[in-house]
Amino acid sequence: MDGADCHRLGMSLAVLEAKKAYALGEVPVGAVILKGDKVIGRGHNLKETLQDPTAHAEMLAIRQAAEHEGSWRILDAVMYSTLEPCPMCAGAVVMARIPKLVIGARDPRTGACGSLMDLVRDERFNHRVEVLTGVMEEECASLLEAFFRELRGGSRPGV
């Protein structure tokens, strides 16, 4: 399997996580961390469900991966996120030493991996992250668009 196929597979798994969030009425963002071909962390937004401002998909995936690895360092792994991480999540990616981040849709309002700011490649940190954007971008963006269209229409999405 070449790199592009591998990235589509990883992002497909993250999209499945995003769909779980959508079904719960959460903003549909999903994240998966792969080490080789093994999933070591996964998560989907649970901020509303848990009433926890840190329960973003990426944070939950990082916590699970760290537990799997028995270390806060998540080395030799790739994180897939359906939406460009916010500053909190981008900072966690850097702090966890995740070497590569693959992003579906960009987030011009809060994206901290090149859109609003670029925390993951800031040379002032002792770790920088390789970033690949636009993998399955249309599918990732369409989930978000459908969610917010339902929300603006007065119904609670996914519920």
DAHUKA-V190969 format. One record per residue. N is the residue number from 0. RES is the residue in one letter. SS is DSSP state (helix for helix, strand for strand, loop for the rest). PSI is psi in degrees with one decimal (NA if undefined). OMEGA is omega in whole degrees, 0 to 359 (none if undefined). Layout:
n:N res:RES ss:SS psi:PSI omega:OMEGA
n:N res:RES ss:SS psi:PSI omega:OMEGA
This chain:
n:0 res:M ss:loop psi:127.0 omega:181
n:1 res:D ss:loop psi:175.2 omega:183
n:2 res:G ss:helix psi:-42.8 omega:181
n:3 res:A ss:helix psi:-41.9 omega:178
n:4 res:D ss:helix psi:-41.2 omega:179
n:5 res:C ss:helix psi:-43.6 omega:180
n:6 res:H ss:helix psi:-36.0 omega:176
n:7 res:R ss:helix psi:-39.7 omega:178
n:8 res:L ss:helix psi:-48.3 omega:179
n:9 res:G ss:helix psi:-43.8 omega:180
n:10 res:M ss:helix psi:-33.4 omega:176
n:11 res:S ss:helix psi:-39.4 omega:177
n:12 res:L ss:helix psi:-38.9 omega:178
n:13 res:A ss:helix psi:-37.6 omega:178
n:14 res:V ss:helix psi:-39.1 omega:176
n:15 res:L ss:helix psi:-39.8 omega:176
n:16 res:E ss:helix psi:-42.4 omega:179
n:17 res:A ss:helix psi:-38.1 omega:179
n:18 res:K ss:helix psi:-31.3 omega:175
n:19 res:K ss:helix psi:-42.3 omega:178
n:20 res:A ss:helix psi:-45.3 omega:180
n:21 res:Y ss:helix psi:-45.4 omega:181
n:22 res:A ss:helix psi:-25.4 omega:179
n:23 res:L ss:loop psi:-2.2 omega:184
n:24 res:G ss:loop psi:15.8 omega:177
n:25 res:E ss:loop psi:154.7 omega:174
n:26 res:V ss:loop psi:124.8 omega:189
n:27 res:P ss:loop psi:83.8 omega:175
n:28 res:V ss:loop psi:134.8 omega:178
n:29 res:G ss:strand psi:152.8 omega:178
n:30 res:A ss:strand psi:144.3 omega:178
n:31 res:V ss:strand psi:142.1 omega:175
n:32 res:I ss:strand psi:123.1 omega:179
n:33 res:L ss:strand psi:138.1 omega:171
n:34 res:K ss:strand psi:107.5 omega:190
n:35 res:G ss:loop psi:-125.8 omega:178
n:36 res:D ss:loop psi:16.2 omega:182
n:37 res:K ss:strand psi:132.3 omega:175
n:38 res:V ss:strand psi:120.7 omega:178
n:39 res:I ss:strand psi:-9.9 omega:177
n:40 res:G ss:strand psi:143.3 omega:177
n:41 res:R ss:strand psi:154.5 omega:178
n:42 res:G ss:strand psi:159.0 omega:173
n:43 res:H ss:strand psi:156.2 omega:183
n:44 res:N ss:loop psi:132.6 omega:176
n:45 res:L ss:loop psi:23.5 omega:184
n:46 res:K ss:helix psi:-47.5 omega:180
n:47 res:E ss:helix psi:-43.1 omega:182
n:48 res:T ss:helix psi:-46.0 omega:183
n:49 res:L ss:helix psi:-8.1 omega:187
n:50 res:Q ss:loop psi:49.1 omega:183
n:51 res:D ss:loop psi:114.4 omega:182
n:52 res:P ss:loop psi:-13.2 omega:179
n:53 res:T ss:loop psi:1.9 omega:184
n:54 res:A ss:loop psi:52.1 omega:175
n:55 res:H ss:loop psi:155.2 omega:181
n:56 res:A ss:helix psi:-46.4 omega:183
n:57 res:E ss:helix psi:-41.3 omega:180
n:58 res:M ss:helix psi:-43.0 omega:180
n:59 res:L ss:helix psi:-39.8 omega:178
n:60 res:A ss:helix psi:-41.6 omega:179
n:61 res:I ss:helix psi:-44.0 omega:179
n:62 res:R ss:helix psi:-43.7 omega:180
n:63 res:Q ss:helix psi:-41.6 omega:179
n:64 res:A ss:helix psi:-41.0 omega:179
n:65 res:A ss:helix psi:-40.8 omega:177
n:66 res:E ss:helix psi:-44.3 omega:179
n:67 res:H ss:helix psi:-43.4 omega:183
n:68 res:E ss:helix psi:-18.0 omega:185
n:69 res:G ss:loop psi:27.9 omega:183
n:70 res:S ss:loop psi:151.8 omega:175
n:71 res:W ss:loop psi:-14.5 omega:177
n:72 res:R ss:loop psi:120.7 omega:180
n:73 res:I ss:loop psi:83.9 omega:187
n:74 res:L ss:loop psi:159.7 omega:177
n:75 res:D ss:loop psi:42.3 omega:183
n:76 res:A ss:loop psi:164.0 omega:177
n:77 res:V ss:strand psi:130.4 omega:174
n:78 res:M ss:strand psi:136.0 omega:175
n:79 res:Y ss:strand psi:126.3 omega:178
n:80 res:S ss:strand psi:133.1 omega:183
n:81 res:T ss:strand psi:-21.0 omega:179
n:82 res:L ss:strand psi:141.4 omega:178
n:83 res:E ss:loop psi:125.5 omega:182
n:84 res:P ss:loop psi:146.9 omega:176
n:85 res:C ss:loop psi:175.5 omega:179
n:86 res:P ss:helix psi:-39.9 omega:179
n:87 res:M ss:helix psi:-48.7 omega:183
n:88 res:C ss:helix psi:-38.7 omega:177
n:89 res:A ss:helix psi:-41.3 omega:177
n:90 res:G ss:helix psi:-39.4 omega:179
n:91 res:A ss:helix psi:-36.4 omega:177
n:92 res:V ss:helix psi:-44.7 omega:178
n:93 res:V ss:helix psi:-48.8 omega:183
n:94 res:M ss:helix psi:-30.1 omega:179
n:95 res:A ss:loop psi:-4.8 omega:179
n:96 res:R ss:loop psi:28.4 omega:177
n:97 res:I ss:loop psi:124.1 omega:186
n:98 res:P ss:loop psi:-27.0 omega:185
n:99 res:K ss:strand psi:138.3 omega:180
n:100 res:L ss:strand psi:126.7 omega:178
n:101 res:V ss:strand psi:125.4 omega:187
n:102 res:I ss:strand psi:138.4 omega:174
n:103 res:G ss:strand psi:-81.8 omega:183
n:104 res:A ss:strand psi:143.8 omega:175
n:105 res:R ss:loop psi:157.7 omega:178
n:106 res:D ss:loop psi:94.5 omega:183
n:107 res:P ss:loop psi:-18.1 omega:183
n:108 res:R ss:loop psi:-40.1 omega:183
n:109 res:T ss:loop psi:6.8 omega:184
n:110 res:G ss:loop psi:127.5 omega:184
n:111 res:A ss:loop psi:26.4 omega:179
n:112 res:C ss:strand psi:35.5 omega:177
n:113 res:G ss:loop psi:-21.4 omega:182
n:114 res:S ss:loop psi:-73.0 omega:179
n:115 res:L ss:loop psi:-41.3 omega:178
n:116 res:M ss:loop psi:177.5 omega:182
n:117 res:D ss:strand psi:73.7 omega:181
n:118 res:L ss:helix psi:-36.4 omega:188
n:119 res:V ss:helix psi:-17.1 omega:179
n:120 res:R ss:helix psi:13.5 omega:180
n:121 res:D ss:loop psi:121.2 omega:185
n:122 res:E ss:loop psi:-8.0 omega:177
n:123 res:R ss:loop psi:-17.4 omega:176
n:124 res:F ss:loop psi:158.2 omega:180
n:125 res:N ss:loop psi:-1.0 omega:176
n:126 res:H ss:loop psi:135.2 omega:175
n:127 res:R ss:loop psi:152.4 omega:187
n:128 res:V ss:loop psi:134.4 omega:172
n:129 res:E ss:strand psi:132.5 omega:184
n:130 res:V ss:strand psi:134.0 omega:173
n:131 res:L ss:strand psi:127.3 omega:183
n:132 res:T ss:loop psi:164.0 omega:172
n:133 res:G ss:loop psi:12.6 omega:178
n:134 res:V ss:loop psi:118.9 omega:183
n:135 res:M ss:loop psi:36.5 omega:185
n:136 res:E ss:helix psi:-45.1 omega:183
n:137 res:E ss:helix psi:-43.7 omega:180
n:138 res:E ss:helix psi:-42.6 omega:179
n:139 res:C ss:helix psi:-44.9 omega:181
n:140 res:A ss:helix psi:-37.8 omega:183
n:141 res:S ss:helix psi:-32.9 omega:175
n:142 res:L ss:helix psi:-46.4 omega:180
n:143 res:L ss:helix psi:-43.7 omega:180
n:144 res:E ss:helix psi:-43.7 omega:179
n:145 res:A ss:helix psi:-42.3 omega:180
n:146 res:F ss:helix psi:-51.7 omega:183
n:147 res:F ss:helix psi:-28.5 omega:175
n:148 res:R ss:helix psi:-44.3 omega:177
n:149 res:E ss:helix psi:-42.9 omega:181
n:150 res:L ss:helix psi:-45.1 omega:178
n:151 res:R ss:helix psi:-28.7 omega:179
n:152 res:G ss:loop psi:-3.1 omega:176
n:153 res:G ss:loop psi:-1.6 omega:177
n:154 res:S ss:loop psi:155.9 omega:177
n:155 res:R ss:loop psi:113.2 omega:185
n:156 res:P ss:loop psi:142.1 omega:171
n:157 res:G ss:loop psi:-12.5 omega:186
n:158 res:V ss:loop psi:NA omega:none
